[in-house]
Each structure stands twice: as structure tokens, then as C-alpha cells.
């Protein structure tokens, strides 16, 4: 049996409550989007750091090898 959310909201909740509900949903979606962007930035920072550390390790090994 399908549930009509719009009909239930109209029937059981006043206009102000519906507006608050819609604002909460919009705010929640905005925060989720912001968290995703922040996570993406953190992943990029970790990737750049790992690349720099890996390159430094390769150069250090190469320098040790050239001394021998």
C-alpha cells in the first residue's frame, strides 16, 4: 500500500510544523553535502602527503644506492 507523505503532512501537521520539517530536511541535505566536500578535501590532502612521502623515500633509497 503506497503512502502519500504530502497527504499525511497536510492532514496531521499544521503549516508552521511542515515548514519547520522542510527546513530541517534542507539543512540536513546541506550539511551532508558540506561533509562530503570536506571529506573529499581531506582525501586529497592525504593523497598529496602520501605522494610526497613516497617520493622522498624513493630519493633516499636512490641516494643510499649511489653511495655504495
Backbone torsions as a table, in degrees:
resi	resn	phi	psi	omega
1	UNK	NA	118.4	-179.5
2	UNK	-70.5	146.4	179.8
3	UNK	-110.0	126.2	178.8
4	UNK	-94.3	101.0	-176.1
5	UNK	-62.3	-42.7	-179.0
6	UNK	-59.5	-42.7	179.8
7	UNK	-65.0	-42.3	178.8
8	UNK	-64.2	-41.6	178.6
9	UNK	-63.2	-43.2	179.7
10	UNK	-63.8	-39.2	-176.2
11	UNK	-74.9	-40.2	-168.8
12	UNK	-108.5	-8.7	-176.4
13	UNK	-132.9	141.5	178.8
14	UNK	-70.0	165.1	-177.1
15	UNK	-56.9	-45.4	-177.8
16	UNK	-61.8	-38.1	179.3
17	UNK	-68.1	-39.0	177.3
18	UNK	-63.7	-41.6	178.6
19	UNK	-62.5	-41.2	178.0
20	UNK	-63.7	-40.3	179.4
21	UNK	-62.6	-46.4	-179.8
22	UNK	-65.3	-37.7	176.7
23	UNK	-65.1	-38.5	178.2
24	UNK	-65.1	-41.2	179.1
25	UNK	-64.6	-44.6	179.7
26	UNK	-62.7	-42.4	178.8
27	UNK	-64.2	-41.0	179.3
28	UNK	-62.9	-43.6	178.4
29	UNK	-65.2	-38.5	178.2
30	UNK	-64.3	-41.8	179.1
31	UNK	-67.1	-37.7	177.8
32	UNK	-63.6	-41.5	177.8
33	UNK	-65.1	-41.8	178.6
34	UNK	-63.7	-41.9	177.9
35	UNK	-63.4	-38.9	178.5
36	UNK	-64.4	-41.6	178.5
37	UNK	-64.9	-41.6	179.2
38	UNK	-64.3	-41.7	178.0
39	UNK	-61.5	-42.3	179.1
40	UNK	-62.1	-40.3	177.7
41	UNK	-64.5	-40.9	179.1
42	UNK	-65.0	-40.4	178.3
43	UNK	-63.1	-41.2	178.6
44	UNK	-63.6	-41.7	178.2
45	UNK	-62.1	-43.6	178.8
46	UNK	-64.0	-41.2	179.6
47	UNK	-63.1	-45.2	179.6
48	UNK	-63.6	-42.2	179.3
49	UNK	-63.4	-45.5	179.2
50	UNK	-62.8	-38.2	178.1
51	UNK	-63.9	-44.7	179.6
52	UNK	-63.4	-43.9	179.3
53	UNK	-64.9	-41.3	178.7
54	UNK	-64.1	-41.8	178.5
55	UNK	-64.3	-42.7	177.9
56	UNK	-61.2	-39.6	178.5
57	UNK	-64.9	-42.8	178.8
58	UNK	-61.8	-44.7	179.5
59	UNK	-64.8	-37.6	178.9
60	UNK	-65.5	-42.2	177.9
61	UNK	-64.8	-41.8	178.7
62	UNK	-63.5	-39.6	179.7
63	UNK	-65.7	-39.9	177.1
64	UNK	-63.2	-40.5	-178.8
65	UNK	-66.9	-33.4	-178.2
66	UNK	-75.8	-20.7	178.0
67	UNK	-75.6	-28.6	-174.9
68	UNK	-73.0	NA	NA
